[in-house]
Amino acid sequence: MTDGHSQLRDLIHVVTGYGAKKLVVNLARVEFIDSYGIGELARSYSVVRQAGGEMKLADVNQKVLDVLTISRLNTIFEIYAREAAALEAFG
């Protein structure tokens, strides 16, 4: 998530500022995530929750899923194989 961390942070603040309550972060193009990226995901989740929203992850490859599991973020995020499934989960 090299430069993506600031883009994610900015986007989360903008969409929650406009009142978005249901967010799906599609990680299909993320091949690797480091501790900085993990921190940004956790901060983004916190911002969304403080705004009264929900944030789900979709299209997470095995490498990224392994890191999410090691960091225990898989226990706070709902993770879906496909974006459509994550969207459906909102009801």
C-alpha positions as CSV (number, residue, x, y, z in Angstrom):
1,M,0.0,0.0,0.0
2,T,2.9,2.3,-0.8
3,D,1.2,5.7,-1.6
4,G,-2.2,4.2,-1.2
5,H,-2.2,4.8,2.6
6,S,-2.7,8.5,2.3
7,Q,-5.2,8.0,-0.6
8,L,-7.2,5.6,1.5
9,R,-7.2,7.9,4.5
10,D,-8.3,10.9,2.5
11,L,-11.0,8.9,0.7
12,I,-12.4,7.5,4.0
13,H,-12.6,11.0,5.5
14,V,-14.3,12.4,2.4
15,V,-16.9,9.7,2.1
16,T,-17.7,9.6,5.8
17,G,-17.9,13.4,5.7
18,Y,-20.6,13.1,3.0
19,G,-22.5,10.7,5.2
20,A,-21.6,7.3,3.7
21,K,-22.2,4.6,6.3
22,K,-21.5,1.4,4.3
23,L,-18.1,1.0,2.8
24,V,-16.5,-1.9,1.0
25,V,-12.7,-1.7,0.4
26,N,-11.8,-3.9,-2.6
27,L,-8.2,-5.1,-2.2
28,A,-8.0,-7.1,-5.4
29,R,-5.1,-5.0,-6.7
30,V,-3.2,-5.1,-3.4
31,E,-0.5,-7.7,-3.7
32,F,1.3,-7.1,-0.4
33,I,0.5,-5.1,2.8
34,D,3.0,-4.0,5.4
35,S,2.6,-2.7,9.0
36,Y,1.9,0.8,7.7
37,G,-0.9,-0.5,5.5
38,I,-2.3,-2.5,8.4
39,G,-2.3,0.6,10.5
40,E,-4.1,2.6,7.8
41,L,-6.8,-0.1,7.5
42,A,-7.2,0.0,11.3
43,R,-7.4,3.8,11.4
44,S,-9.9,3.8,8.5
45,Y,-12.0,1.2,10.3
46,S,-12.0,3.4,13.4
47,V,-13.0,6.5,11.5
48,V,-15.9,4.7,9.8
49,R,-17.1,3.2,13.1
50,Q,-16.9,6.6,14.8
51,A,-19.1,8.0,12.0
52,G,-21.7,5.2,12.7
53,G,-20.8,3.2,9.7
54,E,-19.6,-0.2,8.7
55,M,-16.5,-1.2,6.6
56,K,-16.0,-4.6,5.0
57,L,-13.0,-5.9,2.9
58,A,-13.4,-7.8,-0.4
59,D,-11.2,-9.6,-2.9
60,V,-8.4,-10.2,-0.5
61,N,-5.6,-12.4,-1.9
62,Q,-4.0,-15.1,0.3
63,K,-0.8,-13.1,1.1
64,V,-2.8,-10.2,2.4
65,L,-5.2,-12.4,4.2
66,D,-2.3,-14.1,5.9
67,V,-1.0,-10.7,7.2
68,L,-4.5,-9.7,8.3
69,T,-4.8,-13.0,10.2
70,I,-1.4,-12.6,11.8
71,S,-2.2,-9.0,12.9
72,R,-5.7,-10.3,14.0
73,L,-7.5,-7.7,11.9
74,N,-9.4,-10.6,10.5
75,T,-11.3,-10.6,13.8
76,I,-12.6,-7.0,13.4
77,F,-13.1,-6.9,9.6
78,E,-15.8,-8.9,7.8
79,I,-13.8,-10.3,4.8
80,Y,-15.5,-11.5,1.6
81,A,-14.2,-13.3,-1.4
82,R,-16.0,-11.0,-3.8
83,E,-17.2,-7.4,-3.7
84,A,-20.7,-8.4,-4.6
85,A,-20.9,-10.7,-1.5
86,A,-19.7,-7.9,0.7
87,L,-22.3,-5.5,-0.7
88,E,-25.1,-8.1,-0.2
89,A,-24.0,-8.5,3.4
90,F,-25.1,-5.0,4.1
91,G,-28.7,-6.2,3.4
